[in-house]
C-alpha cells in the first residue's frame, strides 16, 4: 500500500506542478493585477462566502462515498445513481440559501450578487467533479484519478488565458472579474462531462435520473445515505467555517474591507497553491486508510510515511517563502505600492501551511476510521477561537490580524489531530525519530540563514534550497532510503 501511495503521489505532484502553478500565477494573479482596485478583493470575499455554505452542497457525501466505495465496491451500482441525483438537488438548495443570505446581509447587491451566483454555480460543479472522482479512487483507479485531478485547472488555464489575451488586445481597460468566473464555469462544465463519461465507461452503471421519484425504490436509499453522511457533513461545515471566516470577516468588519481582503488574498494565493499538495495526500490516503482498516491491517506505516514526506515539503516551502517573501511579493505585484504590507501578511500567513498539511494526514486517518464526533468537537472550538481572535485583531491590525488568527486556529487543529491519533493509534515517536526530526528541521533553518552568505542572487538561492532540503532530509535520516526501497 505504501508503494501505491508513493507512486501515485509522485504522479499527482508531477501533474499538478505542470498545470496548477501556471493557472494560479499565470492567470489568477494576472486577473488580480488587471482588475480595477478592490474588485478582486470582493471576488475573493464572495468566493469564501460560497465555501461557508458548502456543507449544503456536499453534505459529507464525498468523504462518505470515498470511504464506503473503498470498503464495499460492490455496492457502488446500488448507491451511485441516488448519490448523483441527491448531489444535484443539494446543489440547487445550496445556491438558493447562499444567495438569499447574501441578499439579506445587505451589502451585497447588483453586480456583486451576479458574481456570487456564478461562483456558486462553479462550486456546485467543483463538488460534482470531486464526487465523480471519489468513485474512481474508491474503486482503486488511483492513477486515473490522479490524471483527472488537474483537468479542470488545465481547461481553466486555456479558456481563461484566451479570454485575458483577447481582452488585452481589445484594450478595454480593467478586466471584469465576472468574465474570469464565467470562464471557469465553462471549463468546469467540460470537466464534469468528461469525468462523468469516464466513470460510466469504467463502471457501466445505468443512470436513472428519475430514481428519486419511484417511491420505495428511491427515497429509502436517499434517507439512508443522508443519515450515514450526516457526520461527514458536519466535518465539512465546521472545517470550512474555521478555514474561510478570516477573509469574510475582514471584508465585512472594515470600512475599506475590500482593499485589505485583496492584500490577504494575495498572500493566500501562495498558501492555496501549496495547499494543493496537502489535499493530494488526503485524497490518496482516505481510500487507502479505509481499505487497511477494513482488512484490519496496521495504518501506522502508511501514516508515518505520509507525515514524513509532507513535513519535509511543507517545512521547506514555509521557510523558503518566509525568507524570500519581499522578493516574491515584488515579483507577483510589480505595480503595487503597498509591497511591505503584502509581504508581511504573506510572512505570517504562510505558517498555517505547516499546520494544514499536518491536519491533512491525521484528520484523514480519523475520518477513514469514522472518529468524527471527537474531531467535530475540536472543530467547534476552532471556530470559537477564530471568531474571538478575529474580533480582537482585525479592527486593530487589519490583514495582519486575520493572518495571525488563521495561523493560530490552524495550529490548534493540527495539534488536536496529532493528539487524537497518538491516543487511538500507535503513533508515539521513538527518541530516535524525534532526534532525526529535530536534526532535519533545525538543519533546514541553518541552511536558510547560510544561503545568502554563499550565493548573492536570491533566485539561485531559492533554486538551490529545495534540492538541499531533500538531501538534508535523507542525510539526517528523517526520511530513509531503506524505507522507500522496501515499499511493497
Protein Blocks (a to p, Z undefined) as FASTA:
>chain_A
ZZmmmmmmmmmmmmmmmmmmmmmmmmmmmmmmmmcehklmmmmmmmmmmmmmmmmmnnom
mmmmmmmmmmmmmlmmmmmmmmmmmmmmmmmmmmmmmmmmmmmnopaghjlmmmmmmmmm
mmmmmmmmmmmmmmmmmnopamlmmmmmmmmmmmmmmmmmmmmmmmmmnonojadfklmm
mmmmmmmmmmmmmmmmmmmmmnopacdfklmmnojmmmmmmmmmmmmmmmmmmmmmmmmm
mmmmmmmmmmmmpmklmmmmmmmmmmmmmmmmmmmmmmmmmmmmmmmmmmmmmnopafkl
mmmmmmmmmmmmmmmmmmmmmmmmmmmmmmmmmmbcklmmmmmmmmmmmmmmmmmmmmmm
mmmmmmmnopaklmmmmmmmmmmmmmmmmmmmmmmnmmmmmmmmmmmmmmmmmmmmmmmm
mmmmccbccfklmmmmmmmmmmmmmmmmmmmmmpmblklmmmmmmmmmmmmmmmnomacf
klmmmgZZ
